[in-house]
């Protein structure tokens, strides 16, 4: 009896942990409304093959960084998605 209860508690804890991890991963992938608005045209031009919640979207936008609009890059910097130094060193955008 005790063993079955222990297994049930452990299974419940594991399921809760997996659900929490999934929620954190989803929120970590989410872009702010400001980023979505400022980068919409850049997304459509360079990375439309990726869904907005696809981790590959960040890689795609990073690869397209040198071609991203100044407005998009400024909002990415202001929202903490990318640092000024990364925008300058990797993408060639000076602010």
Phi and psi in radians as a Rosetta constraint file:
Dihedral C 1 N 2 CA 2 C 2 CIRCULARHARMONIC -1.096 0.35
Dihedral N 2 CA 2 C 2 N 3 CIRCULARHARMONIC -0.697 0.35
Dihedral C 2 N 3 CA 3 C 3 CIRCULARHARMONIC -1.096 0.35
Dihedral N 3 CA 3 C 3 N 4 CIRCULARHARMONIC -0.727 0.35
Dihedral C 3 N 4 CA 4 C 4 CIRCULARHARMONIC -1.145 0.35
Dihedral N 4 CA 4 C 4 N 5 CIRCULARHARMONIC -0.673 0.35
Dihedral C 4 N 5 CA 5 C 5 CIRCULARHARMONIC -1.173 0.35
Dihedral N 5 CA 5 C 5 N 6 CIRCULARHARMONIC -0.702 0.35
Dihedral C 5 N 6 CA 6 C 6 CIRCULARHARMONIC -1.102 0.35
Dihedral N 6 CA 6 C 6 N 7 CIRCULARHARMONIC -0.730 0.35
Dihedral C 6 N 7 CA 7 C 7 CIRCULARHARMONIC -1.108 0.35
Dihedral N 7 CA 7 C 7 N 8 CIRCULARHARMONIC -0.732 0.35
Dihedral C 7 N 8 CA 8 C 8 CIRCULARHARMONIC -1.112 0.35
Dihedral N 8 CA 8 C 8 N 9 CIRCULARHARMONIC -0.745 0.35
Dihedral C 8 N 9 CA 9 C 9 CIRCULARHARMONIC -1.142 0.35
Dihedral N 9 CA 9 C 9 N 10 CIRCULARHARMONIC -0.768 0.35
Dihedral C 9 N 10 CA 10 C 10 CIRCULARHARMONIC -1.114 0.35
Dihedral N 10 CA 10 C 10 N 11 CIRCULARHARMONIC -0.723 0.35
Dihedral C 10 N 11 CA 11 C 11 CIRCULARHARMONIC -1.119 0.35
Dihedral N 11 CA 11 C 11 N 12 CIRCULARHARMONIC -0.715 0.35
Dihedral C 11 N 12 CA 12 C 12 CIRCULARHARMONIC -1.133 0.35
Dihedral N 12 CA 12 C 12 N 13 CIRCULARHARMONIC -0.734 0.35
Dihedral C 12 N 13 CA 13 C 13 CIRCULARHARMONIC -1.125 0.35
Dihedral N 13 CA 13 C 13 N 14 CIRCULARHARMONIC -0.715 0.35
Dihedral C 13 N 14 CA 14 C 14 CIRCULARHARMONIC -1.130 0.35
Dihedral N 14 CA 14 C 14 N 15 CIRCULARHARMONIC -0.744 0.35
Dihedral C 14 N 15 CA 15 C 15 CIRCULARHARMONIC -1.122 0.35
Dihedral N 15 CA 15 C 15 N 16 CIRCULARHARMONIC -0.725 0.35
Dihedral C 15 N 16 CA 16 C 16 CIRCULARHARMONIC -1.106 0.35
Dihedral N 16 CA 16 C 16 N 17 CIRCULARHARMONIC -0.719 0.35
Dihedral C 16 N 17 CA 17 C 17 CIRCULARHARMONIC -1.119 0.35
Dihedral N 17 CA 17 C 17 N 18 CIRCULARHARMONIC -0.751 0.35
Dihedral C 17 N 18 CA 18 C 18 CIRCULARHARMONIC -1.127 0.35
Dihedral N 18 CA 18 C 18 N 19 CIRCULARHARMONIC -0.709 0.35
Dihedral C 18 N 19 CA 19 C 19 CIRCULARHARMONIC -1.132 0.35
Dihedral N 19 CA 19 C 19 N 20 CIRCULARHARMONIC -0.742 0.35
Dihedral C 19 N 20 CA 20 C 20 CIRCULARHARMONIC -1.119 0.35
Dihedral N 20 CA 20 C 20 N 21 CIRCULARHARMONIC -0.733 0.35
Dihedral C 20 N 21 CA 21 C 21 CIRCULARHARMONIC -1.095 0.35
Dihedral N 21 CA 21 C 21 N 22 CIRCULARHARMONIC -0.713 0.35
Dihedral C 21 N 22 CA 22 C 22 CIRCULARHARMONIC -1.121 0.35
Dihedral N 22 CA 22 C 22 N 23 CIRCULARHARMONIC -0.730 0.35
Dihedral C 22 N 23 CA 23 C 23 CIRCULARHARMONIC -1.138 0.35
Dihedral N 23 CA 23 C 23 N 24 CIRCULARHARMONIC -0.716 0.35
Dihedral C 23 N 24 CA 24 C 24 CIRCULARHARMONIC -1.130 0.35
Dihedral N 24 CA 24 C 24 N 25 CIRCULARHARMONIC -0.734 0.35
Dihedral C 24 N 25 CA 25 C 25 CIRCULARHARMONIC -1.109 0.35
Dihedral N 25 CA 25 C 25 N 26 CIRCULARHARMONIC -0.713 0.35
Dihedral C 25 N 26 CA 26 C 26 CIRCULARHARMONIC -1.123 0.35
Dihedral N 26 CA 26 C 26 N 27 CIRCULARHARMONIC -0.746 0.35
Dihedral C 26 N 27 CA 27 C 27 CIRCULARHARMONIC -1.236 0.35
Dihedral N 27 CA 27 C 27 N 28 CIRCULARHARMONIC -0.522 0.35
Dihedral C 27 N 28 CA 28 C 28 CIRCULARHARMONIC -1.203 0.35
Dihedral N 28 CA 28 C 28 N 29 CIRCULARHARMONIC -0.487 0.35
Dihedral C 28 N 29 CA 29 C 29 CIRCULARHARMONIC -1.468 0.35
Dihedral N 29 CA 29 C 29 N 30 CIRCULARHARMONIC -0.303 0.35
Dihedral C 29 N 30 CA 30 C 30 CIRCULARHARMONIC -1.223 0.35
Dihedral N 30 CA 30 C 30 N 31 CIRCULARHARMONIC 2.375 0.35
Dihedral C 30 N 31 CA 31 C 31 CIRCULARHARMONIC -1.675 0.35
Dihedral N 31 CA 31 C 31 N 32 CIRCULARHARMONIC 2.622 0.35
Dihedral C 31 N 32 CA 32 C 32 CIRCULARHARMONIC -1.230 0.35
Dihedral N 32 CA 32 C 32 N 33 CIRCULARHARMONIC 2.835 0.35
Dihedral C 32 N 33 CA 33 C 33 CIRCULARHARMONIC -1.049 0.35
Dihedral N 33 CA 33 C 33 N 34 CIRCULARHARMONIC -0.628 0.35
Dihedral C 33 N 34 CA 34 C 34 CIRCULARHARMONIC -1.108 0.35
Dihedral N 34 CA 34 C 34 N 35 CIRCULARHARMONIC -0.752 0.35
Dihedral C 34 N 35 CA 35 C 35 CIRCULARHARMONIC -1.154 0.35
Dihedral N 35 CA 35 C 35 N 36 CIRCULARHARMONIC -0.792 0.35
Dihedral C 35 N 36 CA 36 C 36 CIRCULARHARMONIC -1.020 0.35
Dihedral N 36 CA 36 C 36 N 37 CIRCULARHARMONIC -0.736 0.35
Dihedral C 36 N 37 CA 37 C 37 CIRCULARHARMONIC -1.195 0.35
Dihedral N 37 CA 37 C 37 N 38 CIRCULARHARMONIC -0.822 0.35
Dihedral C 37 N 38 CA 38 C 38 CIRCULARHARMONIC -1.252 0.35
Dihedral N 38 CA 38 C 38 N 39 CIRCULARHARMONIC -0.481 0.35
Dihedral C 38 N 39 CA 39 C 39 CIRCULARHARMONIC -1.886 0.35
Dihedral N 39 CA 39 C 39 N 40 CIRCULARHARMONIC 0.133 0.35
Dihedral C 39 N 40 CA 40 C 40 CIRCULARHARMONIC -0.966 0.35
Dihedral N 40 CA 40 C 40 N 41 CIRCULARHARMONIC -0.858 0.35
Dihedral C 40 N 41 CA 41 C 41 CIRCULARHARMONIC -1.147 0.35
Dihedral N 41 CA 41 C 41 N 42 CIRCULARHARMONIC -0.680 0.35
Dihedral C 41 N 42 CA 42 C 42 CIRCULARHARMONIC -1.136 0.35
Dihedral N 42 CA 42 C 42 N 43 CIRCULARHARMONIC -0.735 0.35
Dihedral C 42 N 43 CA 43 C 43 CIRCULARHARMONIC -1.029 0.35
Dihedral N 43 CA 43 C 43 N 44 CIRCULARHARMONIC -0.851 0.35
Dihedral C 43 N 44 CA 44 C 44 CIRCULARHARMONIC -1.109 0.35
Dihedral N 44 CA 44 C 44 N 45 CIRCULARHARMONIC -0.642 0.35
Dihedral C 44 N 45 CA 45 C 45 CIRCULARHARMONIC -1.283 0.35
Dihedral N 45 CA 45 C 45 N 46 CIRCULARHARMONIC -0.743 0.35
Dihedral C 45 N 46 CA 46 C 46 CIRCULARHARMONIC -1.890 0.35
Dihedral N 46 CA 46 C 46 N 47 CIRCULARHARMONIC -0.506 0.35
Dihedral C 46 N 47 CA 47 C 47 CIRCULARHARMONIC -2.338 0.35
Dihedral N 47 CA 47 C 47 N 48 CIRCULARHARMONIC 0.378 0.35
Dihedral C 47 N 48 CA 48 C 48 CIRCULARHARMONIC -1.068 0.35
Dihedral N 48 CA 48 C 48 N 49 CIRCULARHARMONIC -0.312 0.35
Dihedral C 48 N 49 CA 49 C 49 CIRCULARHARMONIC -1.218 0.35
Dihedral N 49 CA 49 C 49 N 50 CIRCULARHARMONIC -0.246 0.35
Dihedral C 49 N 50 CA 50 C 50 CIRCULARHARMONIC -1.807 0.35
Dihedral N 50 CA 50 C 50 N 51 CIRCULARHARMONIC 2.381 0.35
Dihedral C 50 N 51 CA 51 C 51 CIRCULARHARMONIC -1.193 0.35
Dihedral N 51 CA 51 C 51 N 52 CIRCULARHARMONIC 2.718 0.35
Dihedral C 51 N 52 CA 52 C 52 CIRCULARHARMONIC -1.078 0.35
Dihedral N 52 CA 52 C 52 N 53 CIRCULARHARMONIC -0.540 0.35
Dihedral C 52 N 53 CA 53 C 53 CIRCULARHARMONIC -1.644 0.35
Dihedral N 53 CA 53 C 53 N 54 CIRCULARHARMONIC 0.167 0.35
Dihedral C 53 N 54 CA 54 C 54 CIRCULARHARMONIC -1.445 0.35
Dihedral N 54 CA 54 C 54 N 55 CIRCULARHARMONIC 2.198 0.35
Dihedral C 54 N 55 CA 55 C 55 CIRCULARHARMONIC -1.003 0.35
Dihedral N 55 CA 55 C 55 N 56 CIRCULARHARMONIC -0.440 0.35
Dihedral C 55 N 56 CA 56 C 56 CIRCULARHARMONIC -1.162 0.35
Dihedral N 56 CA 56 C 56 N 57 CIRCULARHARMONIC -0.353 0.35
Dihedral C 56 N 57 CA 57 C 57 CIRCULARHARMONIC -1.100 0.35
Dihedral N 57 CA 57 C 57 N 58 CIRCULARHARMONIC -0.734 0.35
Dihedral C 57 N 58 CA 58 C 58 CIRCULARHARMONIC -1.092 0.35
Dihedral N 58 CA 58 C 58 N 59 CIRCULARHARMONIC -0.724 0.35
Dihedral C 58 N 59 CA 59 C 59 CIRCULARHARMONIC -1.119 0.35
Dihedral N 59 CA 59 C 59 N 60 CIRCULARHARMONIC -0.737 0.35
Dihedral C 59 N 60 CA 60 C 60 CIRCULARHARMONIC -1.098 0.35
Dihedral N 60 CA 60 C 60 N 61 CIRCULARHARMONIC -0.817 0.35
Dihedral C 60 N 61 CA 61 C 61 CIRCULARHARMONIC -1.118 0.35
Dihedral N 61 CA 61 C 61 N 62 CIRCULARHARMONIC -0.624 0.35
Dihedral C 61 N 62 CA 62 C 62 CIRCULARHARMONIC -1.123 0.35
Dihedral N 62 CA 62 C 62 N 63 CIRCULARHARMONIC -0.759 0.35
Dihedral C 62 N 63 CA 63 C 63 CIRCULARHARMONIC -1.125 0.35
Dihedral N 63 CA 63 C 63 N 64 CIRCULARHARMONIC -0.579 0.35
Dihedral C 63 N 64 CA 64 C 64 CIRCULARHARMONIC -1.529 0.35
Dihedral N 64 CA 64 C 64 N 65 CIRCULARHARMONIC 0.029 0.35
Dihedral C 64 N 65 CA 65 C 65 CIRCULARHARMONIC -0.846 0.35
Dihedral N 65 CA 65 C 65 N 66 CIRCULARHARMONIC -0.736 0.35
Dihedral C 65 N 66 CA 66 C 66 CIRCULARHARMONIC -1.143 0.35
Dihedral N 66 CA 66 C 66 N 67 CIRCULARHARMONIC -0.378 0.35
Dihedral C 66 N 67 CA 67 C 67 CIRCULARHARMONIC -1.753 0.35
Dihedral N 67 CA 67 C 67 N 68 CIRCULARHARMONIC -0.093 0.35
Dihedral C 67 N 68 CA 68 C 68 CIRCULARHARMONIC -1.167 0.35
Dihedral N 68 CA 68 C 68 N 69 CIRCULARHARMONIC 2.591 0.35
Dihedral C 68 N 69 CA 69 C 69 CIRCULARHARMONIC -1.127 0.35
Dihedral N 69 CA 69 C 69 N 70 CIRCULARHARMONIC 2.679 0.35
Dihedral C 69 N 70 CA 70 C 70 CIRCULARHARMONIC -1.055 0.35
Dihedral N 70 CA 70 C 70 N 71 CIRCULARHARMONIC -0.667 0.35
Dihedral C 70 N 71 CA 71 C 71 CIRCULARHARMONIC -1.097 0.35
Dihedral N 71 CA 71 C 71 N 72 CIRCULARHARMONIC -0.803 0.35
Dihedral C 71 N 72 CA 72 C 72 CIRCULARHARMONIC -1.054 0.35
Dihedral N 72 CA 72 C 72 N 73 CIRCULARHARMONIC -0.838 0.35
Dihedral C 72 N 73 CA 73 C 73 CIRCULARHARMONIC -1.088 0.35
Dihedral N 73 CA 73 C 73 N 74 CIRCULARHARMONIC -0.727 0.35
Dihedral C 73 N 74 CA 74 C 74 CIRCULARHARMONIC -1.051 0.35
Dihedral N 74 CA 74 C 74 N 75 CIRCULARHARMONIC -0.746 0.35
Dihedral C 74 N 75 CA 75 C 75 CIRCULARHARMONIC -1.230 0.35
Dihedral N 75 CA 75 C 75 N 76 CIRCULARHARMONIC -0.652 0.35
Dihedral C 75 N 76 CA 76 C 76 CIRCULARHARMONIC -1.046 0.35
Dihedral N 76 CA 76 C 76 N 77 CIRCULARHARMONIC -0.707 0.35
Dihedral C 76 N 77 CA 77 C 77 CIRCULARHARMONIC -1.170 0.35
Dihedral N 77 CA 77 C 77 N 78 CIRCULARHARMONIC -0.863 0.35
Dihedral C 77 N 78 CA 78 C 78 CIRCULARHARMONIC -1.102 0.35
Dihedral N 78 CA 78 C 78 N 79 CIRCULARHARMONIC -0.501 0.35
Dihedral C 78 N 79 CA 79 C 79 CIRCULARHARMONIC -1.556 0.35
Dihedral N 79 CA 79 C 79 N 80 CIRCULARHARMONIC -0.062 0.35
Dihedral C 79 N 80 CA 80 C 80 CIRCULARHARMONIC 1.481 0.35
Dihedral N 80 CA 80 C 80 N 81 CIRCULARHARMONIC 0.146 0.35
Dihedral C 80 N 81 CA 81 C 81 CIRCULARHARMONIC -1.246 0.35
Dihedral N 81 CA 81 C 81 N 82 CIRCULARHARMONIC -0.519 0.35
Dihedral C 81 N 82 CA 82 C 82 CIRCULARHARMONIC -2.584 0.35
Dihedral N 82 CA 82 C 82 N 83 CIRCULARHARMONIC 2.600 0.35
Dihedral C 82 N 83 CA 83 C 83 CIRCULARHARMONIC -1.514 0.35
Dihedral N 83 CA 83 C 83 N 84 CIRCULARHARMONIC 2.773 0.35
Dihedral C 83 N 84 CA 84 C 84 CIRCULARHARMONIC -1.048 0.35
Dihedral N 84 CA 84 C 84 N 85 CIRCULARHARMONIC -0.697 0.35
Dihedral C 84 N 85 CA 85 C 85 CIRCULARHARMONIC -1.155 0.35
Dihedral N 85 CA 85 C 85 N 86 CIRCULARHARMONIC -0.674 0.35
Dihedral C 85 N 86 CA 86 C 86 CIRCULARHARMONIC -1.162 0.35
Dihedral N 86 CA 86 C 86 N 87 CIRCULARHARMONIC -0.752 0.35
Dihedral C 86 N 87 CA 87 C 87 CIRCULARHARMONIC -1.050 0.35
Dihedral N 87 CA 87 C 87 N 88 CIRCULARHARMONIC -0.640 0.35
Dihedral C 87 N 88 CA 88 C 88 CIRCULARHARMONIC -1.355 0.35
Dihedral N 88 CA 88 C 88 N 89 CIRCULARHARMONIC -0.872 0.35
Dihedral C 88 N 89 CA 89 C 89 CIRCULARHARMONIC -1.249 0.35
Dihedral N 89 CA 89 C 89 N 90 CIRCULARHARMONIC -0.822 0.35
Dihedral C 89 N 90 CA 90 C 90 CIRCULARHARMONIC -1.527 0.35
Dihedral N 90 CA 90 C 90 N 91 CIRCULARHARMONIC -0.641 0.35
Dihedral C 90 N 91 CA 91 C 91 CIRCULARHARMONIC -1.839 0.35
Dihedral N 91 CA 91 C 91 N 92 CIRCULARHARMONIC -0.271 0.35
Dihedral C 91 N 92 CA 92 C 92 CIRCULARHARMONIC 1.405 0.35
Dihedral N 92 CA 92 C 92 N 93 CIRCULARHARMONIC 0.294 0.35
Dihedral C 92 N 93 CA 93 C 93 CIRCULARHARMONIC -1.663 0.35
Dihedral N 93 CA 93 C 93 N 94 CIRCULARHARMONIC 2.107 0.35
Dihedral C 93 N 94 CA 94 C 94 CIRCULARHARMONIC -1.796 0.35
Dihedral N 94 CA 94 C 94 N 95 CIRCULARHARMONIC 2.339 0.35
